[in-house]
Amino acid sequence: MSFYTVVAVLIVVSLLSVGFWFVAPKENQTVWRNTVILSLAMMYLMWAITYLCQLHPLVAPRRSDLRPE
């Protein structure tokens, strides 16, 4: 299920990037395109890494309120 979520958000971010490519203001068009598309890409990467790290942690959490056996 997590794979589909990551791919679905990637598709949405890609569509937003392509859409902005065509509707970018004519004034400083290159700067606008680079800024918005790179921002979307980096926000997606930060979200995906955080999301996947929470789904598959490297260290399993332990409860500290249990008696040792």
mmJSON file of the N, C-alpha and C atoms, coordinates in Angstrom:
{"data_MODEL":{"atom_site":{
"group_PDB":["ATOM","ATOM","ATOM","ATOM","ATOM","ATOM","ATOM","ATOM","ATOM","ATOM","ATOM","ATOM","ATOM","ATOM","ATOM","ATOM","ATOM","ATOM","ATOM","ATOM","ATOM","ATOM","ATOM","ATOM","ATOM","ATOM","ATOM","ATOM","ATOM","ATOM","ATOM","ATOM","ATOM","ATOM","ATOM","ATOM","ATOM","ATOM","ATOM","ATOM","ATOM","ATOM","ATOM","ATOM","ATOM","ATOM","ATOM","ATOM","ATOM","ATOM","ATOM","ATOM","ATOM","ATOM","ATOM","ATOM","ATOM","ATOM","ATOM","ATOM","ATOM","ATOM","ATOM","ATOM","ATOM","ATOM","ATOM","ATOM","ATOM","ATOM","ATOM","ATOM","ATOM","ATOM","ATOM","ATOM","ATOM","ATOM","ATOM","ATOM","ATOM","ATOM","ATOM","ATOM","ATOM","ATOM","ATOM","ATOM","ATOM","ATOM","ATOM","ATOM","ATOM","ATOM","ATOM","ATOM","ATOM","ATOM","ATOM","ATOM","ATOM","ATOM","ATOM","ATOM","ATOM","ATOM","ATOM","ATOM","ATOM","ATOM","ATOM","ATOM","ATOM","ATOM","ATOM","ATOM","ATOM","ATOM","ATOM","ATOM","ATOM","ATOM","ATOM","ATOM","ATOM","ATOM","ATOM","ATOM","ATOM","ATOM","ATOM","ATOM","ATOM","ATOM","ATOM","ATOM","ATOM","ATOM","ATOM","ATOM","ATOM","ATOM","ATOM","ATOM","ATOM","ATOM","ATOM","ATOM","ATOM","ATOM","ATOM","ATOM","ATOM","ATOM","ATOM","ATOM","ATOM","ATOM","ATOM","ATOM","ATOM","ATOM","ATOM","ATOM","ATOM","ATOM","ATOM","ATOM","ATOM","ATOM","ATOM","ATOM","ATOM","ATOM","ATOM","ATOM","ATOM","ATOM","ATOM","ATOM","ATOM","ATOM","ATOM","ATOM","ATOM","ATOM","ATOM","ATOM","ATOM","ATOM","ATOM","ATOM","ATOM","ATOM","ATOM","ATOM","ATOM","ATOM","ATOM","ATOM","ATOM","ATOM","ATOM","ATOM","ATOM","ATOM","ATOM"],
"id":[1,2,3,4,5,6,7,8,9,10,11,12,13,14,15,16,17,18,19,20,21,22,23,24,25,26,27,28,29,30,31,32,33,34,35,36,37,38,39,40,41,42,43,44,45,46,47,48,49,50,51,52,53,54,55,56,57,58,59,60,61,62,63,64,65,66,67,68,69,70,71,72,73,74,75,76,77,78,79,80,81,82,83,84,85,86,87,88,89,90,91,92,93,94,95,96,97,98,99,100,101,102,103,104,105,106,107,108,109,110,111,112,113,114,115,116,117,118,119,120,121,122,123,124,125,126,127,128,129,130,131,132,133,134,135,136,137,138,139,140,141,142,143,144,145,146,147,148,149,150,151,152,153,154,155,156,157,158,159,160,161,162,163,164,165,166,167,168,169,170,171,172,173,174,175,176,177,178,179,180,181,182,183,184,185,186,187,188,189,190,191,192,193,194,195,196,197,198,199,200,201,202,203,204,205,206,207],
"type_symbol":["N","C","C","N","C","C","N","C","C","N","C","C","N","C","C","N","C","C","N","C","C","N","C","C","N","C","C","N","C","C","N","C","C","N","C","C","N","C","C","N","C","C","N","C","C","N","C","C","N","C","C","N","C","C","N","C","C","N","C","C","N","C","C","N","C","C","N","C","C","N","C","C","N","C","C","N","C","C","N","C","C","N","C","C","N","C","C","N","C","C","N","C","C","N","C","C","N","C","C","N","C","C","N","C","C","N","C","C","N","C","C","N","C","C","N","C","C","N","C","C","N","C","C","N","C","C","N","C","C","N","C","C","N","C","C","N","C","C","N","C","C","N","C","C","N","C","C","N","C","C","N","C","C","N","C","C","N","C","C","N","C","C","N","C","C","N","C","C","N","C","C","N","C","C","N","C","C","N","C","C","N","C","C","N","C","C","N","C","C","N","C","C","N","C","C","N","C","C","N","C","C","N","C","C","N","C","C"],
"label_atom_id":["N","CA","C","N","CA","C","N","CA","C","N","CA","C","N","CA","C","N","CA","C","N","CA","C","N","CA","C","N","CA","C","N","CA","C","N","CA","C","N","CA","C","N","CA","C","N","CA","C","N","CA","C","N","CA","C","N","CA","C","N","CA","C","N","CA","C","N","CA","C","N","CA","C","N","CA","C","N","CA","C","N","CA","C","N","CA","C","N","CA","C","N","CA","C","N","CA","C","N","CA","C","N","CA","C","N","CA","C","N","CA","C","N","CA","C","N","CA","C","N","CA","C","N","CA","C","N","CA","C","N","CA","C","N","CA","C","N","CA","C","N","CA","C","N","CA","C","N","CA","C","N","CA","C","N","CA","C","N","CA","C","N","CA","C","N","CA","C","N","CA","C","N","CA","C","N","CA","C","N","CA","C","N","CA","C","N","CA","C","N","CA","C","N","CA","C","N","CA","C","N","CA","C","N","CA","C","N","CA","C","N","CA","C","N","CA","C","N","CA","C","N","CA","C","N","CA","C","N","CA","C","N","CA","C","N","CA","C","N","CA","C"],
"label_alt_id":[null,null,null,null,null,null,null,null,null,null,null,null,null,null,null,null,null,null,null,null,null,null,null,null,null,null,null,null,null,null,null,null,null,null,null,null,null,null,null,null,null,null,null,null,null,null,null,null,null,null,null,null,null,null,null,null,null,null,null,null,null,null,null,null,null,null,null,null,null,null,null,null,null,null,null,null,null,null,null,null,null,null,null,null,null,null,null,null,null,null,null,null,null,null,null,null,null,null,null,null,null,null,null,null,null,null,null,null,null,null,null,null,null,null,null,null,null,null,null,null,null,null,null,null,null,null,null,null,null,null,null,null,null,null,null,null,null,null,null,null,null,null,null,null,null,null,null,null,null,null,null,null,null,null,null,null,null,null,null,null,null,null,null,null,null,null,null,null,null,null,null,null,null,null,null,null,null,null,null,null,null,null,null,null,null,null,null,null,null,null,null,null,null,null,null,null,null,null,null,null,null,null,null,null,null,null,null],
"label_comp_id":["MET","MET","MET","SER","SER","SER","PHE","PHE","PHE","TYR","TYR","TYR","THR","THR","THR","VAL","VAL","VAL","VAL","VAL","VAL","ALA","ALA","ALA","VAL","VAL","VAL","LEU","LEU","LEU","ILE","ILE","ILE","VAL","VAL","VAL","VAL","VAL","VAL","SER","SER","SER","LEU","LEU","LEU","LEU","LEU","LEU","SER","SER","SER","VAL","VAL","VAL","GLY","GLY","GLY","PHE","PHE","PHE","TRP","TRP","TRP","PHE","PHE","PHE","VAL","VAL","VAL","ALA","ALA","ALA","PRO","PRO","PRO","LYS","LYS","LYS","GLU","GLU","GLU","ASN","ASN","ASN","GLN","GLN","GLN","THR","THR","THR","VAL","VAL","VAL","TRP","TRP","TRP","ARG","ARG","ARG","ASN","ASN","ASN","THR","THR","THR","VAL","VAL","VAL","ILE","ILE","ILE","LEU","LEU","LEU","SER","SER","SER","LEU","LEU","LEU","ALA","ALA","ALA","MET","MET","MET","MET","MET","MET","TYR","TYR","TYR","LEU","LEU","LEU","MET","MET","MET","TRP","TRP","TRP","ALA","ALA","ALA","ILE","ILE","ILE","THR","THR","THR","TYR","TYR","TYR","LEU","LEU","LEU","CYS","CYS","CYS","GLN","GLN","GLN","LEU","LEU","LEU","HIS","HIS","HIS","PRO","PRO","PRO","LEU","LEU","LEU","VAL","VAL","VAL","ALA","ALA","ALA","PRO","PRO","PRO","ARG","ARG","ARG","ARG","ARG","ARG","SER","SER","SER","ASP","ASP","ASP","LEU","LEU","LEU","ARG","ARG","ARG","PRO","PRO","PRO","GLU","GLU","GLU"],
"label_asym_id":["A","A","A","A","A","A","A","A","A","A","A","A","A","A","A","A","A","A","A","A","A","A","A","A","A","A","A","A","A","A","A","A","A","A","A","A","A","A","A","A","A","A","A","A","A","A","A","A","A","A","A","A","A","A","A","A","A","A","A","A","A","A","A","A","A","A","A","A","A","A","A","A","A","A","A","A","A","A","A","A","A","A","A","A","A","A","A","A","A","A","A","A","A","A","A","A","A","A","A","A","A","A","A","A","A","A","A","A","A","A","A","A","A","A","A","A","A","A","A","A","A","A","A","A","A","A","A","A","A","A","A","A","A","A","A","A","A","A","A","A","A","A","A","A","A","A","A","A","A","A","A","A","A","A","A","A","A","A","A","A","A","A","A","A","A","A","A","A","A","A","A","A","A","A","A","A","A","A","A","A","A","A","A","A","A","A","A","A","A","A","A","A","A","A","A","A","A","A","A","A","A","A","A","A","A","A","A"],
"label_entity_id":["1","1","1","1","1","1","1","1","1","1","1","1","1","1","1","1","1","1","1","1","1","1","1","1","1","1","1","1","1","1","1","1","1","1","1","1","1","1","1","1","1","1","1","1","1","1","1","1","1","1","1","1","1","1","1","1","1","1","1","1","1","1","1","1","1","1","1","1","1","1","1","1","1","1","1","1","1","1","1","1","1","1","1","1","1","1","1","1","1","1","1","1","1","1","1","1","1","1","1","1","1","1","1","1","1","1","1","1","1","1","1","1","1","1","1","1","1","1","1","1","1","1","1","1","1","1","1","1","1","1","1","1","1","1","1","1","1","1","1","1","1","1","1","1","1","1","1","1","1","1","1","1","1","1","1","1","1","1","1","1","1","1","1","1","1","1","1","1","1","1","1","1","1","1","1","1","1","1","1","1","1","1","1","1","1","1","1","1","1","1","1","1","1","1","1","1","1","1","1","1","1","1","1","1","1","1","1"],
"label_seq_id":[1,1,1,2,2,2,3,3,3,4,4,4,5,5,5,6,6,6,7,7,7,8,8,8,9,9,9,10,10,10,11,11,11,12,12,12,13,13,13,14,14,14,15,15,15,16,16,16,17,17,17,18,18,18,19,19,19,20,20,20,21,21,21,22,22,22,23,23,23,24,24,24,25,25,25,26,26,26,27,27,27,28,28,28,29,29,29,30,30,30,31,31,31,32,32,32,33,33,33,34,34,34,35,35,35,36,36,36,37,37,37,38,38,38,39,39,39,40,40,40,41,41,41,42,42,42,43,43,43,44,44,44,45,45,45,46,46,46,47,47,47,48,48,48,49,49,49,50,50,50,51,51,51,52,52,52,53,53,53,54,54,54,55,55,55,56,56,56,57,57,57,58,58,58,59,59,59,60,60,60,61,61,61,62,62,62,63,63,63,64,64,64,65,65,65,66,66,66,67,67,67,68,68,68,69,69,69],
"pdbx_PDB_ins_code":[null,null,null,null,null,null,null,null,null,null,null,null,null,null,null,null,null,null,null,null,null,null,null,null,null,null,null,null,null,null,null,null,null,null,null,null,null,null,null,null,null,null,null,null,null,null,null,null,null,null,null,null,null,null,null,null,null,null,null,null,null,null,null,null,null,null,null,null,null,null,null,null,null,null,null,null,null,null,null,null,null,null,null,null,null,null,null,null,null,null,null,null,null,null,null,null,null,null,null,null,null,null,null,null,null,null,null,null,null,null,null,null,null,null,null,null,null,null,null,null,null,null,null,null,null,null,null,null,null,null,null,null,null,null,null,null,null,null,null,null,null,null,null,null,null,null,null,null,null,null,null,null,null,null,null,null,null,null,null,null,null,null,null,null,null,null,null,null,null,null,null,null,null,null,null,null,null,null,null,null,null,null,null,null,null,null,null,null,null,null,null,null,null,null,null,null,null,null,null,null,null,null,null,null,null,null,null],
"Cartn_x":[0.819,0.0,0.871,1.988,2.816,3.437,3.761,4.349,3.389,2.106,1.111,0.93,1.03,0.918,2.076,3.276,4.462,4.386,3.961,3.851,2.732,1.608,0.492,0.902,1.625,2.081,3.115,3.967,4.936,4.218,3.152,2.393,1.759,1.208,0.608,1.663,2.817,3.893,4.378,4.476,4.906,3.895,2.612,1.585,1.595,1.808,1.914,3.117,4.228,5.428,5.211,4.626,4.355,3.347,2.331,1.348,1.966,2.844,3.472,4.433,4.991,5.912,5.207,3.91,3.164,2.516,2.269,1.594,2.545,3.826,4.803,4.708,4.837,4.774,5.904,5.618,6.598,7.802,7.58,8.677,9.527,10.799,11.724,11.223,10.834,10.215,11.14,12.401,13.348,13.511,13.595,13.749,12.516,11.333,10.091,10.005,10.284,10.201,11.173,12.421,13.42,13.04,12.597,12.268,11.109,10.03,8.839,9.058,9.634,9.802,10.824,11.928,12.891,12.312,11.508,10.866,9.911,9.112,8.196,8.97,10.046,10.833,11.464,12.022,12.668,11.647,10.483,9.444,8.946,8.821,8.42,9.463,10.741,11.791,11.793,11.656,11.624,10.421,9.26,8.061,8.22,8.698,8.813,9.793,10.932,11.918,11.342,10.684,10.086,8.986,8.134,7.024,7.53,8.507,9.015,9.817,10.518,11.26,10.319,9.153,8.192,7.505,7.39,6.764,7.697,8.985,9.959,11.13,10.938,12.024,13.192,14.382,15.566,15.634,15.19,15.208,13.766,13.391,12.024,11.865,10.775,10.568,10.313,10.775,10.57,9.842,8.943,8.232,9.111,9.186,10.03,9.247,7.921,7.127,6.856,7.47,7.293,8.402,8.062,9.074,9.975,11.261,12.147,11.853,11.902,11.588,12.828],
"Cartn_y":[-1.192,0.0,1.268,1.247,2.444,2.788,1.775,2.027,2.817,2.476,3.162,4.61,4.873,6.243,7.091,6.564,7.306,7.56,6.585,6.751,7.733,7.666,8.578,10.029,10.27,11.631,12.07,11.157,11.483,11.913,11.224,11.578,12.958,13.242,14.556,15.66,15.444,16.441,16.628,15.552,15.653,16.443,16.18,16.919,18.403,18.701,20.102,20.774,20.066,20.626,20.882,19.934,20.107,21.236,21.294,22.365,23.731,23.84,25.138,25.512,24.525,24.807,25.666,25.423,26.138,27.422,27.543,28.736,29.68,29.449,30.323,31.73,32.741,34.112,34.375,35.218,35.495,36.274,37.084,37.848,36.915,36.832,35.925,34.478,34.026,32.708,31.579,31.658,30.602,30.533,31.674,31.701,31.117,31.507,30.983,29.466,29.001,27.555,26.79,27.228,26.534,26.539,27.68,27.795,26.89,26.952,26.18,24.689,24.293,22.862,22.241,22.93,22.4,22.357,23.345,23.333,22.154,21.919,20.765,19.449,19.337,18.101,17.854,18.899,18.724,18.46,19.113,18.839,17.402,16.911,15.519,14.57,14.834,13.96,13.939,15.11,15.153,14.401,14.586,13.885,12.372,11.93,10.498,9.819,10.453,9.861,9.751,10.808,10.777,9.731,9.673,8.721,7.277,6.991,5.628,5.233,6.186,5.88,5.569,6.186,5.888,4.546,4.141,2.849,1.686,1.865,0.797,1.306,1.441,1.972,0.989,1.539,0.689,0.057,0.775,0.281,0.174,-1.009,-1.199,-0.523,0.199,0.864,-0.156,0.15,-0.72,0.051,-0.624,0.007,-0.027,1.08,1.143,0.9,0.804,0.625,-0.858,-1.784,-3.21,-3.731,-4.722,-5.34,-6.237,-6.22,-7.151,-8.59,-9.483,-10.882,-11.738],
"Cartn_z":[0.0,0.0,0.0,0.712,0.804,-0.548,-1.336,-2.647,-3.524,-3.472,-4.286,-3.853,-2.565,-2.072,-2.573,-2.483,-2.937,-4.438,-5.2,-6.654,-6.999,-6.278,-6.547,-6.289,-5.205,-4.908,-5.94,-6.391,-7.445,-8.72,-9.073,-10.277,-10.115,-8.933,-8.688,-8.785,-8.173,-8.221,-9.66,-10.407,-11.807,-12.639,-12.424,-13.152,-12.784,-11.501,-11.091,-11.748,-11.825,-12.45,-13.936,-14.618,-16.053,-16.261,-15.406,-15.518,-15.309,-14.321,-14.083,-15.192,-15.863,-16.977,-18.03,-18.245,-19.278,-18.769,-17.474,-16.967,-16.232,-16.34,-15.68,-16.271,-15.409,-15.916,-16.922,-17.895,-18.948,-18.416,-17.404,-16.82,-15.957,-16.231,-15.524,-15.56,-16.725,-16.865,-16.418,-16.753,-16.375,-14.867,-14.226,-12.771,-12.091,-12.563,-11.985,-12.156,-13.359,-13.613,-12.72,-12.672,-11.86,-10.386,-9.9,-8.482,-8.098,-8.841,-8.472,-8.669,-9.781,-10.055,-9.111,-8.831,-7.869,-6.457,-6.099,-4.784,-4.655,-5.684,-5.649,-5.557,-6.306,-6.295,-4.923,-4.317,-3.009,-1.905,-1.971,-0.978,-1.102,-2.35,-2.545,-1.96,-2.219,-1.69,-0.16,0.453,1.925,2.463,1.829,2.275,2.094,0.934,0.647,1.596,1.869,2.777,4.181,4.649,5.983,6.065,5.06,5.034,5.034,4.192,4.101,5.341,5.959,7.182,8.337,8.364,9.415,9.179,7.928,7.636,7.948,7.693,7.889,8.729,10.046,10.879,10.976,11.128,11.268,12.649,13.675,15.046,15.522,15.981,16.466,17.829,18.029,19.317,20.427,21.656,22.811,23.895,24.556,25.661,26.896,27.629,28.803,30.098,30.015,31.224,31.543,30.811,31.071,31.983,32.792,33.658,32.827,33.124,32.397,32.821,31.882,32.197,32.242],
"occupancy":[1.0,1.0,1.0,1.0,1.0,1.0,1.0,1.0,1.0,1.0,1.0,1.0,1.0,1.0,1.0,1.0,1.0,1.0,1.0,1.0,1.0,1.0,1.0,1.0,1.0,1.0,1.0,1.0,1.0,1.0,1.0,1.0,1.0,1.0,1.0,1.0,1.0,1.0,1.0,1.0,1.0,1.0,1.0,1.0,1.0,1.0,1.0,1.0,1.0,1.0,1.0,1.0,1.0,1.0,1.0,1.0,1.0,1.0,1.0,1.0,1.0,1.0,1.0,1.0,1.0,1.0,1.0,1.0,1.0,1.0,1.0,1.0,1.0,1.0,1.0,1.0,1.0,1.0,1.0,1.0,1.0,1.0,1.0,1.0,1.0,1.0,1.0,1.0,1.0,1.0,1.0,1.0,1.0,1.0,1.0,1.0,1.0,1.0,1.0,1.0,1.0,1.0,1.0,1.0,1.0,1.0,1.0,1.0,1.0,1.0,1.0,1.0,1.0,1.0,1.0,1.0,1.0,1.0,1.0,1.0,1.0,1.0,1.0,1.0,1.0,1.0,1.0,1.0,1.0,1.0,1.0,1.0,1.0,1.0,1.0,1.0,1.0,1.0,1.0,1.0,1.0,1.0,1.0,1.0,1.0,1.0,1.0,1.0,1.0,1.0,1.0,1.0,1.0,1.0,1.0,1.0,1.0,1.0,1.0,1.0,1.0,1.0,1.0,1.0,1.0,1.0,1.0,1.0,1.0,1.0,1.0,1.0,1.0,1.0,1.0,1.0,1.0,1.0,1.0,1.0,1.0,1.0,1.0,1.0,1.0,1.0,1.0,1.0,1.0,1.0,1.0,1.0,1.0,1.0,1.0,1.0,1.0,1.0,1.0,1.0,1.0,1.0,1.0,1.0,1.0,1.0,1.0],
"B_iso_or_equiv":[0.0,0.0,0.0,0.0,0.0,0.0,0.0,0.0,0.0,0.0,0.0,0.0,0.0,0.0,0.0,0.0,0.0,0.0,0.0,0.0,0.0,0.0,0.0,0.0,0.0,0.0,0.0,0.0,0.0,0.0,0.0,0.0,0.0,0.0,0.0,0.0,0.0,0.0,0.0,0.0,0.0,0.0,0.0,0.0,0.0,0.0,0.0,0.0,0.0,0.0,0.0,0.0,0.0,0.0,0.0,0.0,0.0,0.0,0.0,0.0,0.0,0.0,0.0,0.0,0.0,0.0,0.0,0.0,0.0,0.0,0.0,0.0,0.0,0.0,0.0,0.0,0.0,0.0,0.0,0.0,0.0,0.0,0.0,0.0,0.0,0.0,0.0,0.0,0.0,0.0,0.0,0.0,0.0,0.0,0.0,0.0,0.0,0.0,0.0,0.0,0.0,0.0,0.0,0.0,0.0,0.0,0.0,0.0,0.0,0.0,0.0,0.0,0.0,0.0,0.0,0.0,0.0,0.0,0.0,0.0,0.0,0.0,0.0,0.0,0.0,0.0,0.0,0.0,0.0,0.0,0.0,0.0,0.0,0.0,0.0,0.0,0.0,0.0,0.0,0.0,0.0,0.0,0.0,0.0,0.0,0.0,0.0,0.0,0.0,0.0,0.0,0.0,0.0,0.0,0.0,0.0,0.0,0.0,0.0,0.0,0.0,0.0,0.0,0.0,0.0,0.0,0.0,0.0,0.0,0.0,0.0,0.0,0.0,0.0,0.0,0.0,0.0,0.0,0.0,0.0,0.0,0.0,0.0,0.0,0.0,0.0,0.0,0.0,0.0,0.0,0.0,0.0,0.0,0.0,0.0,0.0,0.0,0.0,0.0,0.0,0.0,0.0,0.0,0.0,0.0,0.0,0.0],
"pdbx_formal_charge":[null,null,null,null,null,null,null,null,null,null,null,null,null,null,null,null,null,null,null,null,null,null,null,null,null,null,null,null,null,null,null,null,null,null,null,null,null,null,null,null,null,null,null,null,null,null,null,null,null,null,null,null,null,null,null,null,null,null,null,null,null,null,null,null,null,null,null,null,null,null,null,null,null,null,null,null,null,null,null,null,null,null,null,null,null,null,null,null,null,null,null,null,null,null,null,null,null,null,null,null,null,null,null,null,null,null,null,null,null,null,null,null,null,null,null,null,null,null,null,null,null,null,null,null,null,null,null,null,null,null,null,null,null,null,null,null,null,null,null,null,null,null,null,null,null,null,null,null,null,null,null,null,null,null,null,null,null,null,null,null,null,null,null,null,null,null,null,null,null,null,null,null,null,null,null,null,null,null,null,null,null,null,null,null,null,null,null,null,null,null,null,null,null,null,null,null,null,null,null,null,null,null,null,null,null,null,null],
"auth_seq_id":[1,1,1,2,2,2,3,3,3,4,4,4,5,5,5,6,6,6,7,7,7,8,8,8,9,9,9,10,10,10,11,11,11,12,12,12,13,13,13,14,14,14,15,15,15,16,16,16,17,17,17,18,18,18,19,19,19,20,20,20,21,21,21,22,22,22,23,23,23,24,24,24,25,25,25,26,26,26,27,27,27,28,28,28,29,29,29,30,30,30,31,31,31,32,32,32,33,33,33,34,34,34,35,35,35,36,36,36,37,37,37,38,38,38,39,39,39,40,40,40,41,41,41,42,42,42,43,43,43,44,44,44,45,45,45,46,46,46,47,47,47,48,48,48,49,49,49,50,50,50,51,51,51,52,52,52,53,53,53,54,54,54,55,55,55,56,56,56,57,57,57,58,58,58,59,59,59,60,60,60,61,61,61,62,62,62,63,63,63,64,64,64,65,65,65,66,66,66,67,67,67,68,68,68,69,69,69],
"auth_comp_id":["MET","MET","MET","SER","SER","SER","PHE","PHE","PHE","TYR","TYR","TYR","THR","THR","THR","VAL","VAL","VAL","VAL","VAL","VAL","ALA","ALA","ALA","VAL","VAL","VAL","LEU","LEU","LEU","ILE","ILE","ILE","VAL","VAL","VAL","VAL","VAL","VAL","SER","SER","SER","LEU","LEU","LEU","LEU","LEU","LEU","SER","SER","SER","VAL","VAL","VAL","GLY","GLY","GLY","PHE","PHE","PHE","TRP","TRP","TRP","PHE","PHE","PHE","VAL","VAL","VAL","ALA","ALA","ALA","PRO","PRO","PRO","LYS","LYS","LYS","GLU","GLU","GLU","ASN","ASN","ASN","GLN","GLN","GLN","THR","THR","THR","VAL","VAL","VAL","TRP","TRP","TRP","ARG","ARG","ARG","ASN","ASN","ASN","THR","THR","THR","VAL","VAL","VAL","ILE","ILE","ILE","LEU","LEU","LEU","SER","SER","SER","LEU","LEU","LEU","ALA","ALA","ALA","MET","MET","MET","MET","MET","MET","TYR","TYR","TYR","LEU","LEU","LEU","MET","MET","MET","TRP","TRP","TRP","ALA","ALA","ALA","ILE","ILE","ILE","THR","THR","THR","TYR","TYR","TYR","LEU","LEU","LEU","CYS","CYS","CYS","GLN","GLN","GLN","LEU","LEU","LEU","HIS","HIS","HIS","PRO","PRO","PRO","LEU","LEU","LEU","VAL","VAL","VAL","ALA","ALA","ALA","PRO","PRO","PRO","ARG","ARG","ARG","ARG","ARG","ARG","SER","SER","SER","ASP","ASP","ASP","LEU","LEU","LEU","ARG","ARG","ARG","PRO","PRO","PRO","GLU","GLU","GLU"],
"auth_asym_id":["A","A","A","A","A","A","A","A","A","A","A","A","A","A","A","A","A","A","A","A","A","A","A","A","A","A","A","A","A","A","A","A","A","A","A","A","A","A","A","A","A","A","A","A","A","A","A","A","A","A","A","A","A","A","A","A","A","A","A","A","A","A","A","A","A","A","A","A","A","A","A","A","A","A","A","A","A","A","A","A","A","A","A","A","A","A","A","A","A","A","A","A","A","A","A","A","A","A","A","A","A","A","A","A","A","A","A","A","A","A","A","A","A","A","A","A","A","A","A","A","A","A","A","A","A","A","A","A","A","A","A","A","A","A","A","A","A","A","A","A","A","A","A","A","A","A","A","A","A","A","A","A","A","A","A","A","A","A","A","A","A","A","A","A","A","A","A","A","A","A","A","A","A","A","A","A","A","A","A","A","A","A","A","A","A","A","A","A","A","A","A","A","A","A","A","A","A","A","A","A","A","A","A","A","A","A","A"],
"auth_atom_id":["N","CA","C","N","CA","C","N","CA","C","N","CA","C","N","CA","C","N","CA","C","N","CA","C","N","CA","C","N","CA","C","N","CA","C","N","CA","C","N","CA","C","N","CA","C","N","CA","C","N","CA","C","N","CA","C","N","CA","C","N","CA","C","N","CA","C","N","CA","C","N","CA","C","N","CA","C","N","CA","C","N","CA","C","N","CA","C","N","CA","C","N","CA","C","N","CA","C","N","CA","C","N","CA","C","N","CA","C","N","CA","C","N","CA","C","N","CA","C","N","CA","C","N","CA","C","N","CA","C","N","CA","C","N","CA","C","N","CA","C","N","CA","C","N","CA","C","N","CA","C","N","CA","C","N","CA","C","N","CA","C","N","CA","C","N","CA","C","N","CA","C","N","CA","C","N","CA","C","N","CA","C","N","CA","C","N","CA","C","N","CA","C","N","CA","C","N","CA","C","N","CA","C","N","CA","C","N","CA","C","N","CA","C","N","CA","C","N","CA","C","N","CA","C","N","CA","C","N","CA","C","N","CA","C","N","CA","C","N","CA","C"],
"pdbx_PDB_model_num":[1,1,1,1,1,1,1,1,1,1,1,1,1,1,1,1,1,1,1,1,1,1,1,1,1,1,1,1,1,1,1,1,1,1,1,1,1,1,1,1,1,1,1,1,1,1,1,1,1,1,1,1,1,1,1,1,1,1,1,1,1,1,1,1,1,1,1,1,1,1,1,1,1,1,1,1,1,1,1,1,1,1,1,1,1,1,1,1,1,1,1,1,1,1,1,1,1,1,1,1,1,1,1,1,1,1,1,1,1,1,1,1,1,1,1,1,1,1,1,1,1,1,1,1,1,1,1,1,1,1,1,1,1,1,1,1,1,1,1,1,1,1,1,1,1,1,1,1,1,1,1,1,1,1,1,1,1,1,1,1,1,1,1,1,1,1,1,1,1,1,1,1,1,1,1,1,1,1,1,1,1,1,1,1,1,1,1,1,1,1,1,1,1,1,1,1,1,1,1,1,1,1,1,1,1,1,1]
}}}
